[in-house]
Amino acid sequence: MENNSPNEVKITDIKMPFWSMVMFMVKAAIASIPAIIILWIIFAVLAGIFGGIFGGMGRF
């Protein structure tokens, strides 16, 4: 027999020491710095492209 009913899991608590949680948050913040730099570069390139395309439209 096959049981097709979904199993539900509810997490009610995570037991983690305070300083361990602090170190995890610091590591997550440090790990996000390269992602922010990459996104900044992508947006700068896109702004340059769209600025070059649409920048001279009002001059004619």
N, C-alpha and C positions, 0 to 999 in steps of 0.2 A: 504494500500500500504506500502511496505517495502522499506526503503531507504538503499541500500547496499554500497553507496559510502563512502569512508573513510573521516572522519573529520580531518583536519589538524590544529594543534595548534602551533603557533610560539611565543616563549617568547622573547621579545625584551629588557626588562629591569627588574631588581629586585631592588626595593627601600628598602634599609636597612641602618640604621645608621652605621657610620664607627666603633665606639667602640663596637657595637653589633656584627659586623662582626669579629672584633679582638677577642672578647671573644669566639665566635663560633670556630674560628681557634685554639685558645689555648685549648679549651675543646676537639677538635678533635685530637690535637697532644697528649694530656694527655691520651685520650682513646686508642690511638694506641700503647702505651707502653706495656700493657699486651699481645697484639697480637704479638708484636716483640719478647717478651720473650718466648711465646709459640712456635713460629716458630724457634727460636734459639735452644730450647730444642729438637724439632723434628729433625732439621738438625744435631745436635750433636749426637743423637741416631742413625740416619741413617749413619753418618760418622763412628761411632764406629762399627756398624754392617758390613758395606762394608769394612772398614779397617781390621776388623777381618777376613773376608772372603778372601779378595784379598791381604792382607798384606804380607803373607808368600809365595806368588806364585813365586817370583823371587829368592828364596833361594835354590831351588833344581836344 
